[in-house]
């Protein structure tokens, strides 16, 4: 689940080449998700076991020391469009790998950070993105527990998208009639009804009890809208 959250943050073009360094439980799952999305993925790990485990599931899987820029160059890593450093708990290895990737001139480097300090250091030495999947997942779960939300994604600029059960005041009314946007400052992007395909919402979209709404807006307003009718 953490790997899925991490992957959702990427904005890679279809078919881009990606190197994933660190094939533990997290890194391996990220690499597999990217492969399923159609990317050319090379996985690198310093240990033989994870490399063997992922050899048949990735485009390439290599046992190598990713902290060594010469080794990475020999592997052709400089030709990859994106790099993801998903090394487990070895802070020094994570930062040294970021430095090596920076020296190779990789244009888009992501690092899984253990702490804010780790993320800040990684970005100062060349990482373009630091992500905190455990912290992000904790916030996500808190939102799901505390409101009617079934899913929640928050972006860096305070914008959020959520999937929620349609609240009672919207039942048997069109979105124009219930005035969701005017009253609550959120936008209903789409609607999913049982046994029917997803539909993009318009002002004339009729909402029924049991419908799922995809809503977007500022994080605060999405939270307020979802929590207003929390089931007790």
TORVO-570034 format. One line per field, with one value per atom (N, C-alpha, C, O): residue number from 1; residue in one letter; atom name; x, y, z. Coordinates in steps of 0.1 Angstrom, whole numbers. Atoms other than C-alpha are relative to their C-alpha. Layout:
n c(NUM:...)
res c(A:...)
atom c(CA:...)
u c(X:...)
v c(Y:...)
w c(Z:...)
***
This chain:
n c(1:1:1:1:2:2:2:2:3:3:3:3:4:4:4:4:5:5:5:5:6:6:6:6:7:7:7:7:8:8:8:8:9:9:9:9:10:10:10:10:11:11:11:11:12:12:12:12:13:13:13:13:14:14:14:14:15:15:15:15:16:16:16:16:17:17:17:17:18:18:18:18:19:19:19:19:20:20:20:20:21:21:21:21:22:22:22:22:23:23:23:23:24:24:24:24:25:25:25:25:26:26:26:26:27:27:27:27:28:28:28:28:29:29:29:29:30:30:30:30:31:31:31:31:32:32:32:32:33:33:33:33:34:34:34:34:35:35:35:35:36:36:36:36:37:37:37:37:38:38:38:38:39:39:39:39:40:40:40:40:41:41:41:41:42:42:42:42:43:43:43:43:44:44:44:44:45:45:45:45:46:46:46:46:47:47:47:47:48:48:48:48:49:49:49:49:50:50:50:50:51:51:51:51:52:52:52:52:53:53:53:53:54:54:54:54:55:55:55:55:56:56:56:56:57:57:57:57:58:58:58:58:59:59:59:59:60:60:60:60:61:61:61:61:62:62:62:62:63:63:63:63:64:64:64:64:65:65:65:65:66:66:66:66:67:67:67:67:68:68:68:68:69:69:69:69:70:70:70:70:71:71:71:71:72:72:72:72:73:73:73:73:74:74:74:74:75:75:75:75:76:76:76:76:77:77:77:77:78:78:78:78:79:79:79:79:80:80:80:80:81:81:81:81:82:82:82:82:83:83:83:83:84:84:84:84:85:85:85:85:86:86:86:86:87:87:87:87:88:88:88:88:89:89:89:89:90:90:90:90:91:91:91:91:92:92:92:92:93:93:93:93:94:94:94:94:95:95:95:95:96:96:96:96:97:97:97:97:98:98:98:98:99:99:99:99:100:100:100:100:101:101:101:101:102:102:102:102:103:103:103:103:104:104:104:104:105:105:105:105:106:106:106:106:107:107:107:107:108:108:108:108:109:109:109:109:110:110:110:110:111:111:111:111:112:112:112:112:113:113:113:113:114:114:114:114:115:115:115:115:116:116:116:116:117:117:117:117:118:118:118:118:119:119:119:119:120:120:120:120:121:121:121:121:122:122:122:122:123:123:123:123:124:124:124:124:125:125:125:125:126:126:126:126:127:127:127:127:128:128:128:128:129:129:129:129:130:130:130:130:131:131:131:131:132:132:132:132:133:133:133:133:134:134:134:134:135:135:135:135:136:136:136:136:137:137:137:137:138:138:138:138:139:139:139:139:140:140:140:140:141:141:141:141:142:142:142:142:143:143:143:143:144:144:144:144:145:145:145:145:146:146:146:146:147:147:147:147:148:148:148:148:149:149:149:149:150:150:150:150:151:151:151:151:152:152:152:152:153:153:153:153:154:154:154:154:155:155:155:155:156:156:156:156:157:157:157:157:158:158:158:158:159:159:159:159:160:160:160:160:161:161:161:161:162:162:162:162:163:163:163:163:164:164:164:164:165:165:165:165:166:166:166:166:167:167:167:167:168:168:168:168:169:169:169:169:170:170:170:170:171:171:171:171:172:172:172:172:173:173:173:173:174:174:174:174:175:175:175:175:176:176:176:176:177:177:177:177:178:178:178:178:179:179:179:179:180:180:180:180:181:181:181:181:182:182:182:182:183:183:183:183:184:184:184:184:185:185:185:185:186:186:186:186:187:187:187:187:188:188:188:188:189:189:189:189:190:190:190:190:191:191:191:191:192:192:192:192:193:193:193:193:194:194:194:194:195:195:195:195:196:196:196:196:197:197:197:197:198:198:198:198:199:199:199:199:200:200:200:200:201:201:201:201:202:202:202:202:203:203:203:203:204:204:204:204:205:205:205:205:206:206:206:206:207:207:207:207:208:208:208:208:209:209:209:209:210:210:210:210:211:211:211:211:212:212:212:212:213:213:213:213:214:214:214:214:215:215:215:215:216:216:216:216:217:217:217:217:218:218:218:218:219:219:219:219:220:220:220:220:221:221:221:221:222:222:222:222:223:223:223:223:224:224:224:224:225:225:225:225:226:226:226:226:227:227:227:227:228:228:228:228:229:229:229:229:230:230:230:230:231:231:231:231:232:232:232:232)
res c(X:X:X:X:X:X:X:X:X:X:X:X:X:X:X:X:X:X:X:X:X:X:X:X:X:X:X:X:X:X:X:X:X:X:X:X:X:X:X:X:X:X:X:X:X:X:X:X:X:X:X:X:X:X:X:X:X:X:X:X:X:X:X:X:X:X:X:X:X:X:X:X:X:X:X:X:X:X:X:X:X:X:X:X:X:X:X:X:X:X:X:X:X:X:X:X:X:X:X:X:X:X:X:X:X:X:X:X:X:X:X:X:X:X:X:X:X:X:X:X:X:X:X:X:X:X:X:X:X:X:X:X:X:X:X:X:X:X:X:X:X:X:X:X:X:X:X:X:X:X:X:X:X:X:X:X:X:X:X:X:X:X:X:X:X:X:X:X:X:X:X:X:X:X:X:X:X:X:X:X:X:X:X:X:X:X:X:X:X:X:X:X:X:X:X:X:X:X:X:X:X:X:X:X:X:X:X:X:X:X:X:X:X:X:X:X:X:X:X:X:X:X:X:X:X:X:X:X:X:X:X:X:X:X:X:X:X:X:X:X:X:X:X:X:X:X:X:X:X:X:X:X:X:X:X:X:X:X:X:X:X:X:X:X:X:X:X:X:X:X:X:X:X:X:X:X:X:X:X:X:X:X:X:X:X:X:X:X:X:X:X:X:X:X:X:X:X:X:X:X:X:X:X:X:X:X:X:X:X:X:X:X:X:X:X:X:X:X:X:X:X:X:X:X:X:X:X:X:X:X:X:X:X:X:X:X:X:X:X:X:X:X:X:X:X:X:X:X:X:X:X:X:X:X:X:X:X:X:X:X:X:X:X:X:X:X:X:X:X:X:X:X:X:X:X:X:X:X:X:X:X:X:X:X:X:X:X:X:X:X:X:X:X:X:X:X:X:X:X:X:X:X:X:X:X:X:X:X:X:X:X:X:X:X:X:X:X:X:X:X:X:X:X:X:X:X:X:X:X:X:X:X:X:X:X:X:X:X:X:X:X:X:X:X:X:X:X:X:X:X:X:X:X:X:X:X:X:X:X:X:X:X:X:X:X:X:X:X:X:X:X:X:X:X:X:X:X:X:X:X:X:X:X:X:X:X:X:X:X:X:X:X:X:X:X:X:X:X:X:X:X:X:X:X:X:X:X:X:X:X:X:X:X:X:X:X:X:X:X:X:X:X:X:X:X:X:X:X:X:X:X:X:X:X:X:X:X:X:X:X:X:X:X:X:X:X:X:X:X:X:X:X:X:X:X:X:X:X:X:X:X:X:X:X:X:X:X:X:X:X:X:X:X:X:X:X:X:X:X:X:X:X:X:X:X:X:X:X:X:X:X:X:X:X:X:X:X:X:X:X:X:X:X:X:X:X:X:X:X:X:X:X:X:X:X:X:X:X:X:X:X:X:X:X:X:X:X:X:X:X:X:X:X:X:X:X:X:X:X:X:X:X:X:X:X:X:X:X:X:X:X:X:X:X:X:X:X:X:X:X:X:X:X:X:X:X:X:X:X:X:X:X:X:X:X:X:X:X:X:X:X:X:X:X:X:X:X:X:X:X:X:X:X:X:X:X:X:X:X:X:X:X:X:X:X:X:X:X:X:X:X:X:X:X:X:X:X:X:X:X:X:X:X:X:X:X:X:X:X:X:X:X:X:X:X:X:X:X:X:X:X:X:X:X:X:X:X:X:X:X:X:X:X:X:X:X:X:X:X:X:X:X:X:X:X:X:X:X:X:X:X:X:X:X:X:X:X:X:X:X:X:X:X:X:X:X:X:X:X:X:X:X:X:X:X:X:X:X:X:X:X:X:X:X:X:X:X:X:X:X:X:X:X:X:X:X:X:X:X:X:X:X:X:X:X:X:X:X:X:X:X:X:X:X:X:X:X:X:X:X:X:X:X:X:X:X:X:X:X:X:X:X:X:X:X:X:X:X:X:X:X:X:X:X:X:X:X:X:X:X:X:X:X:X:X:X:X:X:X:X:X:X:X:X:X:X:X:X:X:X:X:X:X:X:X:X:X:X:X:X:X:X:X:X:X:X:X:X:X:X:X:X:X:X:X:X:X:X:X:X:X:X:X:X:X:X:X:X)
atom c(N:CA:C:O:N:CA:C:O:N:CA:C:O:N:CA:C:O:N:CA:C:O:N:CA:C:O:N:CA:C:O:N:CA:C:O:N:CA:C:O:N:CA:C:O:N:CA:C:O:N:CA:C:O:N:CA:C:O:N:CA:C:O:N:CA:C:O:N:CA:C:O:N:CA:C:O:N:CA:C:O:N:CA:C:O:N:CA:C:O:N:CA:C:O:N:CA:C:O:N:CA:C:O:N:CA:C:O:N:CA:C:O:N:CA:C:O:N:CA:C:O:N:CA:C:O:N:CA:C:O:N:CA:C:O:N:CA:C:O:N:CA:C:O:N:CA:C:O:N:CA:C:O:N:CA:C:O:N:CA:C:O:N:CA:C:O:N:CA:C:O:N:CA:C:O:N:CA:C:O:N:CA:C:O:N:CA:C:O:N:CA:C:O:N:CA:C:O:N:CA:C:O:N:CA:C:O:N:CA:C:O:N:CA:C:O:N:CA:C:O:N:CA:C:O:N:CA:C:O:N:CA:C:O:N:CA:C:O:N:CA:C:O:N:CA:C:O:N:CA:C:O:N:CA:C:O:N:CA:C:O:N:CA:C:O:N:CA:C:O:N:CA:C:O:N:CA:C:O:N:CA:C:O:N:CA:C:O:N:CA:C:O:N:CA:C:O:N:CA:C:O:N:CA:C:O:N:CA:C:O:N:CA:C:O:N:CA:C:O:N:CA:C:O:N:CA:C:O:N:CA:C:O:N:CA:C:O:N:CA:C:O:N:CA:C:O:N:CA:C:O:N:CA:C:O:N:CA:C:O:N:CA:C:O:N:CA:C:O:N:CA:C:O:N:CA:C:O:N:CA:C:O:N:CA:C:O:N:CA:C:O:N:CA:C:O:N:CA:C:O:N:CA:C:O:N:CA:C:O:N:CA:C:O:N:CA:C:O:N:CA:C:O:N:CA:C:O:N:CA:C:O:N:CA:C:O:N:CA:C:O:N:CA:C:O:N:CA:C:O:N:CA:C:O:N:CA:C:O:N:CA:C:O:N:CA:C:O:N:CA:C:O:N:CA:C:O:N:CA:C:O:N:CA:C:O:N:CA:C:O:N:CA:C:O:N:CA:C:O:N:CA:C:O:N:CA:C:O:N:CA:C:O:N:CA:C:O:N:CA:C:O:N:CA:C:O:N:CA:C:O:N:CA:C:O:N:CA:C:O:N:CA:C:O:N:CA:C:O:N:CA:C:O:N:CA:C:O:N:CA:C:O:N:CA:C:O:N:CA:C:O:N:CA:C:O:N:CA:C:O:N:CA:C:O:N:CA:C:O:N:CA:C:O:N:CA:C:O:N:CA:C:O:N:CA:C:O:N:CA:C:O:N:CA:C:O:N:CA:C:O:N:CA:C:O:N:CA:C:O:N:CA:C:O:N:CA:C:O:N:CA:C:O:N:CA:C:O:N:CA:C:O:N:CA:C:O:N:CA:C:O:N:CA:C:O:N:CA:C:O:N:CA:C:O:N:CA:C:O:N:CA:C:O:N:CA:C:O:N:CA:C:O:N:CA:C:O:N:CA:C:O:N:CA:C:O:N:CA:C:O:N:CA:C:O:N:CA:C:O:N:CA:C:O:N:CA:C:O:N:CA:C:O:N:CA:C:O:N:CA:C:O:N:CA:C:O:N:CA:C:O:N:CA:C:O:N:CA:C:O:N:CA:C:O:N:CA:C:O:N:CA:C:O:N:CA:C:O:N:CA:C:O:N:CA:C:O:N:CA:C:O:N:CA:C:O:N:CA:C:O:N:CA:C:O:N:CA:C:O:N:CA:C:O:N:CA:C:O:N:CA:C:O:N:CA:C:O:N:CA:C:O:N:CA:C:O:N:CA:C:O:N:CA:C:O:N:CA:C:O:N:CA:C:O:N:CA:C:O:N:CA:C:O:N:CA:C:O:N:CA:C:O:N:CA:C:O:N:CA:C:O:N:CA:C:O:N:CA:C:O:N:CA:C:O:N:CA:C:O:N:CA:C:O:N:CA:C:O:N:CA:C:O:N:CA:C:O:N:CA:C:O:N:CA:C:O:N:CA:C:O:N:CA:C:O:N:CA:C:O:N:CA:C:O:N:CA:C:O:N:CA:C:O:N:CA:C:O:N:CA:C:O:N:CA:C:O:N:CA:C:O:N:CA:C:O:N:CA:C:O:N:CA:C:O:N:CA:C:O:N:CA:C:O:N:CA:C:O:N:CA:C:O:N:CA:C:O:N:CA:C:O:N:CA:C:O:N:CA:C:O:N:CA:C:O:N:CA:C:O:N:CA:C:O:N:CA:C:O:N:CA:C:O)
u c(8:0:9:5:-9:29:6:8:-5:44:-10:-6:11:11:-1:-2:1:10:12:10:-12:46:-1:2:1:39:-9:-7:10:9:6:0:-5:31:9:12:-9:52:-8:-20:6:45:9:14:-8:64:-7:-19:6:57:-1:8:1:45:13:18:-12:75:13:23:-13:101:8:3:-9:131:2:5:-1:134:10:9:-8:161:-4:-5:4:150:12:15:-11:178:-5:-10:5:170:-12:-23:11:148:-5:-9:7:135:-15:-19:15:98:-6:-14:5:92:5:-3:-5:115:-4:-7:4:106:-14:-18:14:69:-1:-10:0:75:5:-1:-5:96:-10:-12:10:69:-12:-17:11:42:3:-5:-4:62:1:-2:0:67:-14:-16:14:30:-6:-15:5:25:7:5:-6:47:13:18:-13:80:11:9:-12:114:8:13:-5:127:12:12:-12:162:0:-1:-1:164:14:20:-13:196:0:-7:-1:204:14:20:-14:237:0:11:1:224:-5:-13:4:219:-14:-21:14:186:-11:-19:11:163:2:-8:-2:180:-5:-12:5:173:-16:-22:15:137:-7:-18:7:129:5:1:-6:150:-10:-8:10:120:-11:-20:11:97:3:-6:-4:117:7:11:-8:133:14:19:-14:167:1:-6:-3:178:15:20:-14:214:5:0:-7:235:12:21:-11:258:0:-10:-2:271:-5:3:5:249:6:3:-7:270:12:18:-12:298:-4:-10:4:294:5:-1:-6:317:-8:-10:8:296:-13:-17:13:264:2:-6:-3:281:1:-4:-2:291:-13:-15:13:255:-9:-20:8:243:-11:-20:10:223:-1:-12:0:233:-11:-15:10:209:-15:-24:14:178:-5:1:7:153:-3:-3:4:144:7:10:-6:160:-8:-12:7:143:9:12:-8:163:-9:-14:9:143:7:2:-8:171:-7:-11:7:158:3:-3:-3:173:14:18:-14:209:1:1:0:210:12:11:-12:246:0:3:1:240:-10:-8:10:209:6:4:-5:227:12:13:-11:258:-5:1:6:236:-6:-5:5:219:12:10:-11:253:5:9:-4:263:-9:-4:9:232:1:-1:-2:237:12:12:-12:272:-2:4:3:258:-9:-11:8:235:-15:-21:13:202:-10:-9:9:174:-11:-16:12:148:3:2:-4:159:-10:-13:9:134:7:14:-6:144:-11:-18:9:124:7:18:-7:132:-6:-18:5:131:-5:-14:4:129:1:7:-1:125:15:18:-14:162:7:15:-5:171:-5:4:5:149:6:10:-7:164:14:18:-14:199:1:9:0:191:-3:3:3:176:11:14:-12:206:11:19:-12:230:-5:3:4:209:-13:-18:13:176:-10:-10:11:147:-13:-20:12:120:3:10:-1:119:-14:-22:13:89:0:10:0:78:-12:-23:12:55:-7:-19:6:50:-8:-19:8:40:-12:-23:12:18:-11:-23:10:1:-7:-19:6:-4:-11:-22:10:-22:-12:-23:11:-42:-10:-22:8:-54:-8:-20:7:-63:-12:-23:11:-85:-11:-23:10:-102:-8:-20:7:-110:-9:-20:7:-122:-11:-18:11:-147:-6:-4:7:-168:8:4:-9:-138:3:5:-4:-130:14:21:-14:-98:3:-6:-3:-79:15:24:-13:-49:2:-6:-3:-33:12:22:-12:-9:7:2:-9:19:-6:-2:5:0:-13:-21:12:-29:-12:-23:11:-51:-3:7:3:-69:-11:-19:11:-90:-4:4:5:-112:-12:-19:12:-137:-8:-4:8:-166:-14:-18:14:-201:-8:-6:8:-227:-7:-15:7:-240:-15:-19:14:-277:-6:-16:6:-284:1:-7:-1:-274:-8:-9:8:-296:-12:-19:11:-322:-1:-12:-1:-311:12:21:-12:-289:10:7:-10:-257:-3:0:4:-271:-11:-10:10:-301:6:1:-6:-280:10:13:-9:-256:13:18:-12:-225:11:18:-12:-200:-2:7:2:-216:0:5:1:-222:13:16:-11:-191:14:24:-12:-165:8:20:-7:-156:-7:-18:5:-161:-2:7:2:-177:5:-1:-6:-155:-8:-9:6:-173:-9:-9:9:-198:1:2:0:-197:-11:-13:12:-229:2:9:-2:-230:-5:-16:3:-229:-1:-6:-1:-224:14:22:-13:-194:1:-8:-3:-177:-5:-4:5:-193:6:6:-4:-179:-12:-23:12:-202:-2:7:4:-221:-10:-14:10:-246:-13:-20:13:-274:1:-8:-2:-259:-9:-8:9:-285:8:14:-7:-271:-10:-20:9:-287:7:20:-6:-282:9:4:-9:-253:10:20:-10:-234:13:13:-13:-197:3:2:-4:-185:15:21:-14:-151:0:-5:1:-146:15:24:-13:-117:-2:-13:0:-108:12:21:-10:-86:-1:-12:0:-76:-10:-18:9:-95:-15:-22:14:-127:-5:-16:3:-126:-2:-12:2:-121:-13:-20:12:-149:-13:-22:12:-173:-2:-13:1:-165:-3:-11:2:-165:-14:-18:13:-198:-11:-19:10:-219:6:1:-7:-196:-10:-18:10:-216:5:16:-3:-218:-7:-6)
v c(-12:0:13:22:-12:24:2:13:-1:16:6:13:-6:24:15:22:-14:57:7:18:-5:64:2:12:0:55:10:16:-10:78:14:22:-13:108:3:14:-1:101:6:4:-5:120:-3:5:5:99:-2:-6:3:97:-15:-22:14:64:-6:0:6:41:5:1:-6:62:-11:-21:9:43:5:17:-3:41:-9:-21:8:28:1:12:0:17:-7:-18:5:13:-4:5:6:-9:-8:-3:9:-39:-8:-19:6:-46:0:1:1:-49:12:11:-12:-13:3:4:-3:-7:-11:-7:11:-41:3:1:-3:-32:12:12:-12:2:-4:0:4:-13:-9:-7:8:-39:9:6:-9:-12:8:10:-8:9:-9:-5:9:-22:-2:-2:2:-28:12:11:-12:8:3:13:-1:2:6:9:-6:16:-11:-22:8:1:1:12:-1:-7:-8:-20:7:-16:0:11:1:-28:-3:-12:2:-26:-2:6:2:-40:-5:-12:5:-47:-15:-21:14:-81:-9:-5:8:-111:-5:-8:6:-124:8:2:-7:-96:1:2:0:-94:-13:-12:13:-131:0:-6:0:-126:8:4:-9:-98:-2:5:1:-110:-3:3:3:-124:9:8:-9:-96:14:22:-13:-65:-1:-12:0:-55:-4:-13:4:-58:0:8:0:-67:-4:-14:1:-63:2:10:-2:-68:9:6:-10:-38:9:11:-11:-11:13:19:-12:19:12:23:-12:42:4:14:-2:39:5:-2:-6:62:-7:-7:7:42:-12:-16:12:11:4:-3:-5:30:4:1:-4:44:-12:-12:13:9:-7:-13:7:-3:8:4:-8:25:8:13:-8:43:14:20:-14:77:2:13:-1:69:-1:1:1:65:14:23:-13:93:3:15:-2:88:-10:-21:9:73:1:12:1:62:-7:-18:6:56:-4:4:5:33:-9:-18:8:20:0:11:2:7:9:20:-8:21:5:10:-4:28:14:17:-14:66:4:11:-3:68:-5:2:6:45:7:9:-7:64:13:17:-13:98:-2:6:2:84:-4:-1:4:69:12:14:-13:103:8:13:-8:119:-7:1:7:92:3:6:-3:98:14:17:-14:135:2:10:-1:131:-5:0:5:111:9:8:-10:140:-5:-1:5:121:12:19:-11:146:0:11:1:133:-10:-22:9:118:1:12:1:106:-7:-17:7:95:-2:7:3:77:5:0:-6:97:-6:-8:5:84:11:9:-12:118:12:12:-13:154:4:10:-4:159:-8:-2:9:130:6:7:-6:145:13:15:-13:180:-2:5:2:167:-6:-2:6:145:11:10:-10:175:10:15:-9:197:-6:2:6:172:-5:-11:3:167:-7:-7:7:148:11:22:-10:166:-2:8:2:150:-9:-19:9:136:-3:6:4:116:-7:-14:6:103:-9:-6:8:74:-5:-6:5:62:12:10:-11:97:3:6:-3:103:-11:-7:11:69:2:0:-3:78:11:9:-10:110:-5:-1:5:92:-9:-7:9:65:8:5:-8:92:7:7:-6:109:-10:-7:10:77:-4:-7:4:69:11:8:-11:103:6:15:-6:110:-11:-23:9:94:-4:-11:3:91:-14:-22:13:59:0:-10:-2:73:15:23:-14:105:2:-5:-4:121:15:22:-14:154:3:-4:-4:173:11:16:-9:196:14:21:-14:228:2:12:-1:221:-4:0:4:206:-15:-22:14:173:-6:1:7:147:-12:-18:10:123:-8:-2:8:95:-2:-7:0:97:-6:-5:4:83:13:23:-12:108:3:-5:-4:127:2:5:-1:127:12:11:-12:163:0:8:1:154:-10:-11:11:124:5:14:-3:125:14:19:-14:159:1:-7:-2:171:9:14:-8:188:15:22:-14:221:3:13:-2:216:0:7:1:206:11:14:-12:235:-3:5:5:215:10:14:-9:238:13:19:-13:270:0:10:1:259:-4:1:6:240:3:-1:-3:252:-11:-10:12:218:-3:1:3:204:-15:-23:14:170:-3:1:3:156:-11:-10:11:124:-8:-5:8:98:-15:-18:15:60:-6:-5:6:41:-15:-20:15:3:-5:-2:7:-18:9:6:-9:13:5:5:-6:29:13:20:-14:60:10:9:-11:92:13:16:-13:127:8:7:-7:150:13:20:-13:180:6:-1:-6:204:-8:-8:7:181:-15:-22:14:149:-2:5:4:132:-9:-19:8:118:-8:-3:9:88:-5:-5:6:72:-12:-20:11:48:3:-4:-4:67:4:8:-5:74:12:13:-12:109:2:-1:-5:120:15:21:-15:155:5:-2:-7:180:14:19:-14:213:1:-7:-2:227:-11:-16:11:201:3:-5:-3:220:-2:-7:1:222:-14:-18:14:186:-7:-15:7:175:5:-4:-5:197:-6:-10:6:184:-14:-19:14:148:-3:-12:2:151:6:2:-6:171:-10:-9:10:140:-14:-24:12:115:-10:-5:10:83:-4:-6:3:76:-13:-17)
w c(0:0:0:-7:0:8:-14:-19:14:-26:-10:-18:8:-43:2:-8:-3:-26:-6:-11:6:-36:-15:-20:15:-72:-5:-16:5:-74:-1:-8:0:-69:-13:-16:12:-101:-11:-13:12:-133:-12:-19:10:-157:-13:-13:13:-194:-3:2:3:-207:-7:-16:5:-214:4:-1:-5:-196:7:12:-7:-183:14:17:-14:-145:6:4:-8:-123:15:20:-14:-88:8:5:-7:-63:14:22:-12:-33:-2:-4:4:-40:12:11:-11:-5:-2:-14:1:2:-7:-16:6:-7:-14:-23:13:-36:-10:-22:10:-52:-4:-16:3:-50:-9:-19:8:-65:-14:-24:13:-93:-8:-20:7:-101:-4:-15:4:-101:-13:-22:12:-126:-12:-23:11:-148:-5:-18:4:-149:-7:-15:6:-159:-14:-20:13:-190:-1:-11:0:-179:-1:3:0:-186:13:15:-14:-151:2:0:-5:-139:15:21:-15:-103:4:-2:-5:-84:15:22:-14:-50:3:-5:-4:-31:4:5:-4:-20:-11:-19:11:-42:1:-9:-2:-27:-7:-15:7:-38:-15:-22:15:-72:-6:-17:5:-77:0:-9:-2:-64:-11:-15:9:-89:-15:-23:13:-119:-11:-22:11:-138:-1:-10:0:-130:-5:-7:4:-140:-13:-17:13:-173:2:-5:-4:-156:15:21:-14:-121:2:-3:-1:-111:14:22:-13:-80:-1:-9:2:-76:11:19:-10:-53:-6:-14:6:-62:5:0:-5:-41:-8:-7:9:-67:-13:-21:13:-96:-12:-22:11:-118:-3:-15:2:-113:-7:-16:6:-121:-15:-24:13:-152:-9:-21:8:-164:-3:-13:2:-160:-9:-12:9:-182:7:0:-7:-155:-4:-3:4:-169:-11:-14:11:-198:4:-4:-5:-176:3:7:-2:-174:15:19:-14:-137:8:4:-10:-106:13:17:-13:-74:10:8:-10:-43:11:19:-10:-21:10:16:-10:2:13:18:-13:35:11:11:-12:66:1:11:1:56:-5:-17:3:57:-9:-19:7:45:-14:-24:14:15:-8:-20:7:6:-6:-17:4:5:-10:-19:9:-12:-14:-24:13:-39:-7:-19:5:-44:-6:-17:5:-48:-13:-22:12:-74:-12:-23:11:-94:-5:-17:4:-93:-9:-18:8:-106:-14:-24:13:-135:-8:-20:7:-143:-3:-12:1:-138:2:11:-1:-145:10:13:-9:-121:10:8:-11:-88:11:17:-11:-62:11:9:-11:-27:11:14:-12:0:12:15:-12:31:13:14:-13:66:9:17:-8:83:-8:-19:7:73:-2:-13:1:79:-11:-19:11:56:-14:-23:12:29:-4:-15:2:33:-5:-14:4:30:-14:-22:13:0:-11:-21:10:-18:-2:-13:1:-10:-8:-14:8:-26:-13:-20:14:-57:-3:-14:2:-52:-4:2:5:-70:8:9:-8:-48:12:10:-12:-13:4:6:-4:-3:13:16:-13:30:1:7:2:23:13:14:-12:59:6:11:-6:71:-8:-3:9:40:3:3:-2:46:14:15:-13:83:-1:5:2:73:-8:-5:8:47:8:7:-8:71:10:13:-9:96:-6:0:7:71:-3:-2:3:61:13:12:-13:98:5:10:-7:108:-8:-3:8:80:-9:-7:9:53:-12:-21:11:30:-2:8:3:12:-5:-5:5:-3:1:0:-2:1:-5:-1:4:-17:1:-4:-2:-7:-8:-8:8:-30:8:18:-7:-20:2:12:0:-27:8:6:-8:-2:-8:-3:8:-29:3:4:-3:-22:-9:-14:7:-40:9:15:-9:-21:-6:-15:4:-27:12:22:-12:-3:-4:-16:1:2:-2:5:2:-11:13:18:-12:19:-2:-13:1:27:-7:-15:7:16:-15:-21:14:-19:-7:-19:5:-23:-8:-4:9:-51:-5:-7:5:-62:-10:-9:9:-91:8:19:-7:-81:0:9:0:-92:11:17:-10:-69:14:23:-13:-39:3:15:-2:-45:8:15:-7:-33:-1:8:2:-49:7:13:-6:-38:15:21:-15:-2:7:17:-7:5:-7:-1:6:-20:-5:-7:6:-34:-13:-16:13:-69:0:3:2:-76:-14:-24:13:-104:-7:-19:7:-110:10:22:-8:-97:-4:-16:3:-94:7:20:-6:-89:-2:-12:0:-82:-13:-18:13:-114:-12:-22:12:-136:-1:8:3:-152:7:10:-5:-137:-10:-22:8:-150:5:17:-4:-150:3:-3:-5:-131:-8:-12:5:-145:10:19:-9:-129:0:10:1:-140:4:3:-4:-126:13:22:-11:-103:10:6:-10:-70:8:12:-8:-53:12:13:-12:-19:-5:-13:4:-22:-10:-13:9:-48:6:18:-4:-45:-8:-20:6:-52:0:10:1:-64:1:-8:-2:-50:1:4:0:-52:6:5:-5:-36:10:10:-10:-9:11:13:-10:17:11:15:-12:45:-4:4:4:25:-3:0:2:14:13:15:-13:50:7:13:-6:62:-7:0:7:35:4:6:-3:42:15:18:-14:80:5:16:-4:81:3:12:-1:77:4:0:-4:93:7:15:-5:101:15:17:-15:139:3:15)
***
